Amino acid sequence: MSNENPDQARLAGRALDAANFFLADVRDGLGPYLAVYLLTEQHWDEARIGLVMSIATIAGIVAQTPAGALVDAIRAKRTVMMVAALMVTLASLSLPLFPAFLPVAISQGIAQAAAAIFPPAIAAVSLGIFGHAAFTRRIGRNETFNHAGNAVAAGLAGISAYWFGPTVVFYLLAAMAVASLVSIVAIPERAIDHDLARGLDDTNTSPEQPSGLTVLLTCRPLLVFAICVLLFHLSNAAMLPLVGQKLALQDKNMGTSLMSACIVAAQLVMVPFAMLVGAKADRWGHKRFFLGALLILPIRGALYTLSDDPFWLVGVQLLDGVGAGIFGAIFPVIVADLMRNTGRFNVAQGAVITAQSIGAALSTTLAGFVVVSAGYSAAFITLGATAAIGAIICLIALPETRQIGDGGPRREGKTAAPASAIAAE
C-alpha cells in the first residue's frame, strides 16, 4: 500500500504532469511537419506524401494491440516508455540524412510503432496511481499538460523555423525527448498498483483474474466505439496536413511557421476542453462528449472550403482544438468504463487505437488522391462527411458508457491514491 503516502502520490502526479508535457512533442514524432518538410524541402507531390504517411501509419498499426498487451503484462512501464521515446526520436532524426522514399517510410514506420506504447502506458500508470474514482479527472489533467506541451513545442518550432528553416523541428524533438526521459524516471515505481493499472479491482477475498482476450470481440459497445473512433480519425487525420500543404504552397518560407500557428491555436483551445472533460464528463455523460467531438469535424471541413486566406485557415483550425481536446480526454475514460474489472484495459486501448490508426492511415491516402483528382475543397468535404457518418452511428448504437462503468460495485484498488493527494492536485 505504498502510495497511501500522500507525498508519494503528489510526487507521482507532478512527474506525470511533466511527462505528459514533454512527451507531447515526442509521441507524435514529426507529425504534420513531415508533410511540410517533404513538400517544401524534398519537393514531393501530395499523393506521394499521403502514401508514405499511410505506409508509416500502417506499420505502426501492427504494434498497437501488442503494445497494450505488453503494458498489461509487465511492471516495467517506465522503462518501456523511455525506450519508446528514444526510438521515436532517433527514427525522426534520421530523416534529413536519408530523405528517399523507402528510408522515410521505414523510419516513420519505426517511429509510429514505438509511439504505440505511450497512450496505454500513460493511461495505465494514471489508473494504477489514482484509481477509478479519480481517473476521469486525472486523464483530463494529463491531456491538459499534453496540449500545453504541444502548444509550447509548436510555438518554438514556428519561431525557430522562421529564422533557421524547417529542419529546426528535428533539434526541438531531440531536446524534448531528453526532458521526457527525466520526467518518466521521476515517477515513483512503488506508487503504481499494476493490477489496478490493467483495470482489475482488489477485493477483500481473493484477487481477480483477467478476462479472456475474447472480451475484445464479445463486448458490443467496445466494437461500436472502435468503429466510431476509426471514422473520427479517417476524417480528422488528414485535415491538418492538408491545411499545412495549402499554406506552404502560398508561401514556402512561411509554410512551417504557419503550420506551427495552426498547431499552437488548436492546442491552446484543447487545454480548456480537456479540463472540461476532466471536470464534467462524469456528471454530464461520457457519450455526449464523444458525440460532440465527432460533430465538430463536418463543420470544420466545410469551413475550410470557404477561403484560402492564411488567417482564415488558422482560425478554422481552432475547431480542431475543440474536437481533439475532447477526444483525447474521453477516449481512455470510455475504454476504462467498458473494460472495468476485466483486467484487459490496456490491450483494449491498443485494439481501439488499432482501429484509430487504420482510419488515420486511410485518411491521408484518401485525402491525397482526392486532392490530386478533385482539389482541396472536395477533400475537406469528403473528410467531413465521414465524421458525420460516425456521429450517426455513435448516436444510435453506442450506449452511455458512464452507466456501464458505474453500474457495478465501487471497489477501489488497494493502492489508489488517497483523497488528500487527489485533492492536492
TINU-469525 format. One record per residue (C-alpha): x, y, z; residue in three letters. Coordinates in Angstrom, 2 decimals, decimal comma. Layout:
<sites>
+---------+---------+---------+------+
:      c1 :      c2 :      c3 : sese :
+---------+---------+---------+------+
:       X :       Y :       Z :  ala :
...
+---------+---------+---------+------+
</sites>
This chain:
<sites>
+---------+---------+---------+------+
:      c1 :      c2 :      c3 : sese :
+---------+---------+---------+------+
:    0,00 :    0,00 :    0,00 :  met :
:    2,90 :    2,25 :   -0,81 :  ser :
:    1,01 :    5,12 :   -2,38 :  asn :
:   -1,19 :    5,56 :    0,63 :  glu :
:    1,62 :    8,04 :    1,32 :  asn :
:    0,18 :   11,41 :    0,18 :  pro :
:    3,63 :   12,86 :   -0,51 :  asp :
:    4,48 :    9,98 :   -2,83 :  gln :
:    1,16 :   10,32 :   -4,67 :  ala :
:    1,69 :   14,07 :   -5,11 :  arg :
:    5,21 :   13,44 :   -6,43 :  leu :
:    3,83 :   10,88 :   -8,88 :  ala :
:    1,19 :   13,37 :  -10,02 :  gly :
:    3,74 :   16,12 :  -10,64 :  arg :
:    6,02 :   13,71 :  -12,53 :  ala :
:    3,06 :   12,62 :  -14,67 :  leu :
:    2,35 :   16,29 :  -15,41 :  asp :
:    5,90 :   16,79 :  -16,64 :  ala :
:    5,95 :   13,53 :  -18,61 :  ala :
:    2,75 :   14,46 :  -20,43 :  asn :
:    4,11 :   17,94 :  -21,18 :  phe :
:    7,43 :   16,80 :  -22,66 :  phe :
:    6,14 :   13,63 :  -24,33 :  leu :
:    3,62 :   15,76 :  -26,24 :  ala :
:    6,20 :   16,58 :  -28,89 :  asp :
:    7,92 :   13,18 :  -28,77 :  val :
:    4,90 :   10,86 :  -29,01 :  arg :
:    3,82 :   12,25 :  -32,40 :  asp :
:    7,31 :   12,43 :  -33,87 :  gly :
:    7,36 :   14,90 :  -36,75 :  leu :
:    3,57 :   14,75 :  -37,07 :  gly :
:    2,19 :   17,34 :  -39,54 :  pro :
:    5,65 :   18,86 :  -40,03 :  tyr :
:    6,55 :   15,77 :  -42,07 :  leu :
:    4,16 :   16,80 :  -44,86 :  ala :
:    5,51 :   20,37 :  -44,94 :  val :
:    9,13 :   19,18 :  -44,90 :  tyr :
:    8,62 :   16,69 :  -47,72 :  leu :
:    6,65 :   19,19 :  -49,81 :  leu :
:    8,93 :   22,20 :  -49,47 :  thr :
:   12,39 :   20,72 :  -48,89 :  glu :
:   12,22 :   17,41 :  -50,79 :  gln :
:    9,65 :   18,54 :  -53,42 :  his :
:    7,35 :   15,54 :  -53,14 :  trp :
:    3,80 :   15,77 :  -54,57 :  asp :
:    0,71 :   15,45 :  -52,36 :  glu :
:   -0,15 :   11,90 :  -53,40 :  ala :
:    3,37 :   10,64 :  -52,63 :  arg :
:    3,34 :   12,41 :  -49,26 :  ile :
:   -0,01 :   10,87 :  -48,39 :  gly :
:    1,22 :    7,42 :  -49,44 :  leu :
:    4,38 :    7,45 :  -47,33 :  val :
:    2,49 :    8,76 :  -44,31 :  met :
:   -0,07 :    6,00 :  -44,72 :  ser :
:    2,61 :    3,32 :  -45,10 :  ile :
:    4,24 :    4,52 :  -41,90 :  ala :
:    0,93 :    4,54 :  -40,05 :  thr :
:    0,04 :    1,05 :  -41,27 :  ile :
:    3,40 :   -0,19 :  -39,98 :  ala :
:    2,50 :    1,34 :  -36,63 :  gly :
:   -0,86 :   -0,43 :  -36,62 :  ile :
:    0,87 :   -3,77 :  -36,17 :  val :
:    2,26 :   -2,57 :  -32,83 :  ala :
:   -0,93 :   -1,14 :  -31,32 :  gln :
:   -2,64 :   -4,15 :  -29,74 :  thr :
:    0,64 :   -5,87 :  -28,74 :  pro :
:    1,69 :   -2,58 :  -27,11 :  ala :
:   -1,44 :   -2,59 :  -24,98 :  gly :
:   -0,96 :   -6,25 :  -24,09 :  ala :
:    2,65 :   -5,51 :  -23,13 :  leu :
:    1,59 :   -2,69 :  -20,82 :  val :
:   -0,99 :   -5,01 :  -19,19 :  asp :
:    1,56 :   -7,75 :  -18,68 :  ala :
:    4,71 :   -6,02 :  -17,42 :  ile :
:    5,60 :   -3,92 :  -14,42 :  arg :
:    8,46 :   -2,01 :  -16,08 :  ala :
:    6,09 :    0,55 :  -17,58 :  lys :
:    8,51 :    3,44 :  -17,11 :  arg :
:   11,27 :    1,56 :  -18,92 :  thr :
:    9,19 :    0,80 :  -22,00 :  val :
:    8,14 :    4,45 :  -22,23 :  met :
:   11,77 :    5,54 :  -22,13 :  met :
:   12,80 :    3,06 :  -24,82 :  val :
:    9,88 :    4,15 :  -26,99 :  ala :
:   10,81 :    7,83 :  -26,63 :  ala :
:   14,37 :    7,10 :  -27,76 :  leu :
:   13,19 :    5,06 :  -30,76 :  met :
:   10,78 :    7,76 :  -31,95 :  val :
:   13,45 :   10,43 :  -31,65 :  thr :
:   16,22 :    8,51 :  -33,40 :  leu :
:   13,92 :    7,44 :  -36,22 :  ala :
:   12,80 :   11,02 :  -36,83 :  ser :
:   16,33 :   12,45 :  -36,64 :  leu :
:   17,39 :   10,08 :  -39,43 :  ser :
:   15,03 :   11,72 :  -41,93 :  leu :
:   17,32 :   14,56 :  -43,16 :  pro :
:   20,14 :   12,05 :  -43,60 :  leu :
:   18,08 :    9,59 :  -45,66 :  phe :
:   15,32 :   11,54 :  -47,48 :  pro :
:   14,49 :    8,96 :  -50,19 :  ala :
:   11,05 :    7,33 :  -50,26 :  phe :
:   11,97 :    3,92 :  -48,79 :  leu :
:   14,13 :    5,21 :  -45,87 :  pro :
:   11,46 :    7,78 :  -44,98 :  val :
:    8,75 :    5,11 :  -44,97 :  ala :
:   10,88 :    2,78 :  -42,82 :  ile :
:   11,98 :    5,44 :  -40,31 :  ser :
:    8,49 :    6,81 :  -39,86 :  gln :
:    7,12 :    3,28 :  -39,53 :  gly :
:    9,56 :    2,64 :  -36,68 :  ile :
:    8,54 :    5,92 :  -35,05 :  ala :
:    4,83 :    5,07 :  -35,33 :  gln :
:    5,36 :    1,57 :  -33,91 :  ala :
:    7,36 :    2,84 :  -30,95 :  ala :
:    4,86 :    5,62 :  -30,22 :  ala :
:    2,12 :    3,00 :  -29,83 :  ala :
:    3,34 :    2,40 :  -26,29 :  ile :
:    2,61 :    5,91 :  -24,98 :  phe :
:   -1,23 :    6,07 :  -24,81 :  pro :
:   -1,77 :    2,78 :  -22,95 :  pro :
:    1,28 :    3,28 :  -20,74 :  ala :
:    0,33 :    6,79 :  -19,61 :  ile :
:   -3,29 :    5,74 :  -19,01 :  ala :
:   -2,21 :    2,60 :  -17,14 :  ala :
:    0,17 :    4,48 :  -14,86 :  val :
:   -2,55 :    7,06 :  -14,18 :  ser :
:   -5,12 :    4,40 :  -13,30 :  leu :
:   -2,58 :    2,45 :  -11,24 :  gly :
:   -1,77 :    5,52 :   -9,13 :  ile :
:   -5,13 :    7,27 :   -8,80 :  phe :
:   -7,76 :    4,54 :   -9,21 :  gly :
:  -11,13 :    4,59 :  -10,96 :  his :
:  -12,74 :    7,27 :   -8,82 :  ala :
:  -10,25 :    9,95 :   -9,87 :  ala :
:   -9,40 :    8,54 :  -13,30 :  phe :
:  -11,52 :   10,91 :  -15,42 :  thr :
:  -10,10 :   13,93 :  -13,61 :  arg :
:   -6,54 :   12,61 :  -13,95 :  arg :
:   -6,93 :   11,93 :  -17,66 :  ile :
:   -8,27 :   15,45 :  -18,13 :  gly :
:   -5,18 :   16,74 :  -16,35 :  arg :
:   -2,90 :   14,52 :  -18,47 :  asn :
:   -4,42 :   15,91 :  -21,65 :  glu :
:   -4,18 :   19,47 :  -20,37 :  thr :
:   -0,42 :   19,14 :  -19,91 :  phe :
:   -0,11 :   17,22 :  -23,18 :  asn :
:   -1,77 :   20,01 :  -25,15 :  his :
:    0,19 :   22,68 :  -23,30 :  ala :
:    3,39 :   20,85 :  -24,25 :  gly :
:    2,31 :   20,64 :  -27,87 :  asn :
:    1,49 :   24,35 :  -27,93 :  ala :
:    4,87 :   25,33 :  -26,47 :  val :
:    6,77 :   23,00 :  -28,81 :  ala :
:    4,85 :   24,21 :  -31,85 :  ala :
:    5,40 :   27,83 :  -30,88 :  gly :
:    9,13 :   27,25 :  -30,52 :  leu :
:    9,18 :   25,37 :  -33,83 :  ala :
:    7,34 :   28,16 :  -35,64 :  gly :
:    9,59 :   30,92 :  -34,34 :  ile :
:   12,77 :   28,91 :  -34,92 :  ser :
:   11,72 :   27,74 :  -38,39 :  ala :
:   11,16 :   31,34 :  -39,47 :  tyr :
:   14,83 :   32,11 :  -38,76 :  trp :
:   16,57 :   28,79 :  -39,37 :  phe :
:   14,31 :   26,80 :  -41,72 :  gly :
:   12,04 :   23,73 :  -41,38 :  pro :
:   14,82 :   21,37 :  -40,22 :  thr :
:   14,87 :   23,06 :  -36,80 :  val :
:   11,97 :   20,80 :  -35,73 :  val :
:   14,41 :   17,88 :  -35,60 :  phe :
:   16,55 :   19,57 :  -32,95 :  tyr :
:   13,49 :   20,57 :  -30,93 :  leu :
:   12,30 :   16,98 :  -30,94 :  leu :
:   15,65 :   15,81 :  -29,55 :  ala :
:   15,55 :   18,36 :  -26,71 :  ala :
:   12,01 :   17,39 :  -25,71 :  met :
:   13,00 :   13,73 :  -25,75 :  ala :
:   15,74 :   14,30 :  -23,19 :  val :
:   13,35 :   16,19 :  -20,91 :  ala :
:   10,72 :   13,45 :  -21,25 :  ser :
:   13,21 :   10,79 :  -20,13 :  leu :
:   13,97 :   12,73 :  -16,95 :  val :
:   10,25 :   13,15 :  -16,25 :  ser :
:    9,49 :    9,44 :  -16,67 :  ile :
:   12,29 :    8,47 :  -14,29 :  val :
:   10,79 :   10,83 :  -11,69 :  ala :
:    7,55 :    8,78 :  -11,49 :  ile :
:    7,92 :    6,64 :   -8,33 :  pro :
:    7,77 :    2,97 :   -9,31 :  glu :
:    6,27 :    1,99 :   -5,94 :  arg :
:    3,34 :    4,38 :   -6,46 :  ala :
:    1,89 :    2,20 :   -9,25 :  ile :
:   -0,54 :   -0,63 :   -8,44 :  asp :
:   -0,03 :   -2,80 :  -11,50 :  his :
:   -3,21 :   -4,84 :  -11,02 :  asp :
:   -5,28 :   -1,69 :  -10,82 :  leu :
:   -3,33 :   -0,31 :  -13,80 :  ala :
:   -4,71 :   -3,05 :  -16,04 :  arg :
:   -8,29 :   -2,49 :  -14,89 :  gly :
:   -8,57 :   -5,02 :  -12,07 :  leu :
:  -10,02 :   -4,02 :   -8,71 :  asp :
:   -8,92 :   -5,51 :   -5,42 :  asp :
:  -11,38 :   -7,46 :   -3,28 :  thr :
:  -11,36 :   -8,45 :    0,31 :  asn :
:  -11,35 :  -12,14 :   -0,56 :  thr :
:   -9,18 :  -13,21 :   -3,46 :  ser :
:   -7,50 :  -11,35 :   -6,30 :  pro :
:   -9,41 :  -11,16 :   -9,56 :  glu :
:   -8,09 :  -12,77 :  -12,72 :  gln :
:   -8,05 :  -11,12 :  -16,14 :  pro :
:  -10,86 :  -12,00 :  -18,54 :  ser :
:  -10,05 :  -13,86 :  -21,74 :  gly :
:   -9,00 :  -11,85 :  -24,77 :  leu :
:  -12,31 :  -12,80 :  -26,37 :  thr :
:  -13,84 :   -9,95 :  -24,36 :  val :
:  -12,46 :   -7,64 :  -27,07 :  leu :
:  -14,76 :   -9,31 :  -29,61 :  leu :
:  -17,78 :  -10,03 :  -27,43 :  thr :
:  -18,19 :   -6,56 :  -25,89 :  cys :
:  -20,57 :   -4,98 :  -28,42 :  arg :
:  -20,24 :   -1,39 :  -27,12 :  pro :
:  -16,46 :   -1,67 :  -27,46 :  leu :
:  -16,84 :   -2,72 :  -31,10 :  leu :
:  -19,22 :    0,18 :  -31,79 :  val :
:  -16,83 :    2,60 :  -30,11 :  phe :
:  -13,96 :    1,25 :  -32,23 :  ala :
:  -15,93 :    1,87 :  -35,44 :  ile :
:  -16,73 :    5,43 :  -34,36 :  cys :
:  -13,08 :    6,06 :  -33,44 :  val :
:  -11,99 :    4,74 :  -36,86 :  leu :
:  -14,36 :    7,15 :  -38,61 :  leu :
:  -13,27 :   10,04 :  -36,38 :  phe :
:   -9,65 :    9,61 :  -37,45 :  his :
:  -10,49 :    8,78 :  -41,06 :  leu :
:  -11,97 :   12,27 :  -41,07 :  ser :
:   -9,57 :   14,10 :  -38,79 :  asn :
:   -6,06 :   12,81 :  -39,52 :  ala :
:   -5,62 :   14,37 :  -42,97 :  ala :
:   -7,17 :   17,76 :  -42,26 :  met :
:   -4,18 :   19,45 :  -40,64 :  leu :
:   -1,62 :   18,11 :  -43,19 :  pro :
:   -3,87 :   19,38 :  -45,99 :  leu :
:   -4,04 :   22,81 :  -44,37 :  val :
:   -0,26 :   22,78 :  -43,99 :  gly :
:    0,16 :   21,98 :  -47,67 :  gln :
:   -2,18 :   24,82 :  -48,69 :  lys :
:   -0,26 :   27,24 :  -46,51 :  leu :
:    3,12 :   26,05 :  -47,81 :  ala :
:    2,02 :   26,41 :  -51,44 :  leu :
:    1,10 :   30,04 :  -50,79 :  gln :
:    4,42 :   30,89 :  -49,13 :  asp :
:    7,17 :   28,27 :  -48,99 :  lys :
:    9,25 :   30,22 :  -46,48 :  asn :
:    6,31 :   30,66 :  -44,14 :  met :
:    4,90 :   27,13 :  -44,51 :  gly :
:    6,36 :   25,66 :  -41,33 :  thr :
:    5,74 :   28,81 :  -39,30 :  ser :
:    2,09 :   28,96 :  -40,40 :  leu :
:    1,72 :   25,25 :  -39,64 :  met :
:    3,04 :   25,97 :  -36,16 :  ser :
:    0,48 :   28,74 :  -35,79 :  ala :
:   -2,25 :   26,23 :  -36,66 :  cys :
:   -0,95 :   23,76 :  -34,08 :  ile :
:   -0,50 :   26,37 :  -31,37 :  val :
:   -4,01 :   27,74 :  -31,96 :  ala :
:   -5,56 :   24,27 :  -31,74 :  ala :
:   -3,51 :   23,16 :  -28,75 :  gln :
:   -4,40 :   26,26 :  -26,75 :  leu :
:   -8,09 :   25,52 :  -27,33 :  val :
:   -7,58 :   21,85 :  -26,40 :  met :
:   -6,39 :   22,78 :  -22,91 :  val :
:   -9,72 :   24,14 :  -21,55 :  pro :
:  -11,72 :   21,41 :  -23,31 :  phe :
:   -9,54 :   18,66 :  -21,82 :  ala :
:  -10,05 :   20,33 :  -18,43 :  met :
:  -13,80 :   20,45 :  -19,09 :  leu :
:  -13,90 :   16,71 :  -19,78 :  val :
:  -11,97 :   16,00 :  -16,59 :  gly :
:  -14,25 :   18,19 :  -14,52 :  ala :
:  -17,69 :   17,47 :  -16,00 :  lys :
:  -17,73 :   14,20 :  -18,00 :  ala :
:  -18,66 :   12,02 :  -15,02 :  asp :
:  -21,64 :   14,31 :  -14,39 :  arg :
:  -22,77 :   15,15 :  -17,92 :  trp :
:  -22,11 :   11,78 :  -19,55 :  gly :
:  -19,18 :   10,29 :  -21,48 :  his :
:  -21,10 :    9,59 :  -24,71 :  lys :
:  -22,22 :   13,21 :  -25,01 :  arg :
:  -18,65 :   14,46 :  -25,05 :  phe :
:  -17,56 :   11,89 :  -27,64 :  phe :
:  -20,54 :   12,74 :  -29,88 :  leu :
:  -19,62 :   16,41 :  -29,64 :  gly :
:  -16,08 :   15,65 :  -30,81 :  ala :
:  -17,45 :   13,85 :  -33,87 :  leu :
:  -19,88 :   16,63 :  -34,78 :  leu :
:  -17,14 :   19,28 :  -34,84 :  ile :
:  -15,43 :   17,66 :  -37,84 :  leu :
:  -18,11 :   18,18 :  -40,54 :  pro :
:  -18,32 :   21,85 :  -39,52 :  ile :
:  -14,57 :   22,23 :  -39,68 :  arg :
:  -14,33 :   20,51 :  -43,09 :  gly :
:  -17,00 :   22,79 :  -44,59 :  ala :
:  -15,40 :   25,97 :  -43,23 :  leu :
:  -12,00 :   25,12 :  -44,75 :  tyr :
:  -13,56 :   25,35 :  -48,23 :  thr :
:  -14,74 :   28,95 :  -47,84 :  leu :
:  -11,38 :   30,72 :  -48,12 :  ser :
:   -7,66 :   30,14 :  -48,72 :  asp :
:   -6,67 :   33,13 :  -46,64 :  asp :
:   -3,97 :   32,03 :  -44,15 :  pro :
:   -5,66 :   33,82 :  -41,25 :  phe :
:   -8,97 :   32,10 :  -42,04 :  trp :
:   -7,34 :   28,68 :  -42,22 :  leu :
:   -5,56 :   29,20 :  -38,91 :  val :
:   -8,80 :   30,46 :  -37,36 :  gly :
:  -10,78 :   27,43 :  -38,50 :  val :
:   -8,04 :   25,25 :  -37,07 :  gln :
:   -9,22 :   26,39 :  -33,63 :  leu :
:  -12,08 :   23,92 :  -34,05 :  leu :
:   -9,53 :   21,13 :  -34,12 :  asp :
:   -8,80 :   22,11 :  -30,55 :  gly :
:  -12,41 :   21,50 :  -29,57 :  val :
:  -12,75 :   18,08 :  -31,22 :  gly :
:   -9,31 :   16,71 :  -30,47 :  ala :
:   -9,28 :   18,16 :  -26,95 :  gly :
:  -12,48 :   16,32 :  -26,10 :  ile :
:  -11,49 :   13,12 :  -27,89 :  phe :
:   -8,06 :   12,80 :  -26,27 :  gly :
:   -9,51 :   13,13 :  -22,79 :  ala :
:  -12,65 :   11,00 :  -23,20 :  ile :
:  -11,08 :    8,11 :  -25,16 :  phe :
:   -9,30 :    6,28 :  -22,29 :  pro :
:  -12,21 :    7,05 :  -19,95 :  val :
:  -14,71 :    5,26 :  -22,21 :  ile :
:  -12,39 :    2,28 :  -22,66 :  val :
:  -11,92 :    2,10 :  -18,89 :  ala :
:  -15,72 :    2,17 :  -18,48 :  asp :
:  -16,18 :   -0,74 :  -20,86 :  leu :
:  -13,28 :   -2,84 :  -19,57 :  met :
:  -13,73 :   -2,26 :  -15,85 :  arg :
:  -12,93 :   -5,40 :  -13,80 :  asn :
:  -11,80 :   -7,35 :  -16,90 :  thr :
:   -8,06 :   -6,79 :  -16,50 :  gly :
:   -7,89 :   -6,00 :  -20,23 :  arg :
:   -7,95 :   -2,21 :  -20,09 :  phe :
:   -4,66 :   -1,60 :  -21,88 :  asn :
:   -4,96 :   -4,29 :  -24,54 :  val :
:   -8,46 :   -2,91 :  -25,26 :  ala :
:   -6,92 :    0,55 :  -25,63 :  gln :
:   -4,42 :   -0,94 :  -28,06 :  gly :
:   -7,16 :   -2,67 :  -30,04 :  ala :
:   -9,24 :    0,51 :  -30,36 :  val :
:   -6,13 :    2,52 :  -31,22 :  ile :
:   -5,53 :   -0,04 :  -33,97 :  thr :
:   -8,89 :    0,96 :  -35,43 :  ala :
:   -7,91 :    4,60 :  -34,91 :  gln :
:   -4,64 :    4,05 :  -36,77 :  ser :
:   -6,38 :    2,31 :  -39,66 :  ile :
:   -8,60 :    5,35 :  -40,01 :  gly :
:   -5,62 :    7,72 :  -39,84 :  ala :
:   -3,67 :    5,68 :  -42,40 :  ala :
:   -6,53 :    5,63 :  -44,88 :  leu :
:   -7,25 :    9,31 :  -44,23 :  ser :
:   -4,01 :   10,69 :  -45,62 :  thr :
:   -4,13 :    8,39 :  -48,65 :  thr :
:   -7,78 :    9,20 :  -49,34 :  leu :
:   -7,20 :   12,92 :  -48,98 :  ala :
:   -4,09 :   12,87 :  -51,14 :  gly :
:   -5,83 :   11,18 :  -54,06 :  phe :
:   -8,95 :   13,37 :  -53,76 :  val :
:   -6,76 :   16,50 :  -53,81 :  val :
:   -4,95 :   15,32 :  -56,94 :  val :
:   -8,18 :   14,39 :  -58,74 :  ser :
:  -10,69 :   16,98 :  -57,49 :  ala :
:   -8,90 :   19,61 :  -55,40 :  gly :
:   -8,57 :   20,58 :  -51,75 :  tyr :
:  -12,21 :   21,62 :  -51,22 :  ser :
:  -13,50 :   18,23 :  -52,35 :  ala :
:  -11,09 :   16,54 :  -49,95 :  ala :
:  -12,28 :   18,60 :  -46,98 :  phe :
:  -15,95 :   17,86 :  -47,78 :  ile :
:  -15,21 :   14,15 :  -48,12 :  thr :
:  -13,45 :   14,06 :  -44,75 :  leu :
:  -16,25 :   15,98 :  -43,04 :  gly :
:  -18,93 :   13,64 :  -44,40 :  ala :
:  -17,02 :   10,68 :  -42,99 :  thr :
:  -17,22 :   12,11 :  -39,47 :  ala :
:  -20,94 :   12,76 :  -39,90 :  ala :
:  -21,47 :    9,03 :  -40,53 :  ile :
:  -19,54 :    8,29 :  -37,33 :  gly :
:  -21,74 :   10,69 :  -35,37 :  ala :
:  -24,89 :    8,92 :  -36,58 :  ile :
:  -23,51 :    5,52 :  -35,53 :  ile :
:  -22,50 :    6,91 :  -32,14 :  cys :
:  -25,92 :    8,44 :  -31,54 :  leu :
:  -27,83 :    5,28 :  -32,47 :  ile :
:  -25,62 :    2,39 :  -31,35 :  ala :
:  -23,27 :    3,49 :  -28,55 :  leu :
:  -24,75 :    3,39 :  -25,02 :  pro :
:  -23,86 :    5,87 :  -22,28 :  glu :
:  -20,73 :    4,16 :  -21,02 :  thr :
:  -20,70 :    6,06 :  -17,74 :  arg :
:  -23,71 :    3,99 :  -16,68 :  gln :
:  -21,90 :    0,80 :  -17,61 :  ile :
:  -18,84 :    1,83 :  -15,61 :  gly :
:  -20,83 :    2,96 :  -12,57 :  asp :
:  -23,41 :    0,21 :  -12,56 :  gly :
:  -21,32 :   -2,24 :  -10,56 :  gly :
:  -19,98 :   -2,03 :   -7,04 :  pro :
:  -17,26 :    0,54 :   -6,46 :  arg :
:  -14,22 :   -1,39 :   -5,35 :  arg :
:  -11,13 :    0,76 :   -5,45 :  glu :
:   -7,73 :   -0,85 :   -5,67 :  gly :
:   -5,69 :   -1,16 :   -2,54 :  lys :
:   -3,08 :    1,36 :   -3,68 :  thr :
:   -5,29 :    4,02 :   -5,21 :  ala :
:   -4,04 :    7,46 :   -4,32 :  ala :
:   -5,57 :    8,81 :   -1,12 :  pro :
:   -8,19 :   11,53 :   -1,28 :  ala :
:   -5,79 :   14,09 :    0,18 :  ser :
:   -3,31 :   13,56 :   -2,63 :  ala :
:   -6,00 :   13,73 :   -5,31 :  ile :
:   -7,33 :   16,96 :   -3,85 :  ala :
:   -3,83 :   18,39 :   -3,74 :  ala :
:   -3,54 :   18,03 :   -7,50 :  glu :
+---------+---------+---------+------+
</sites>
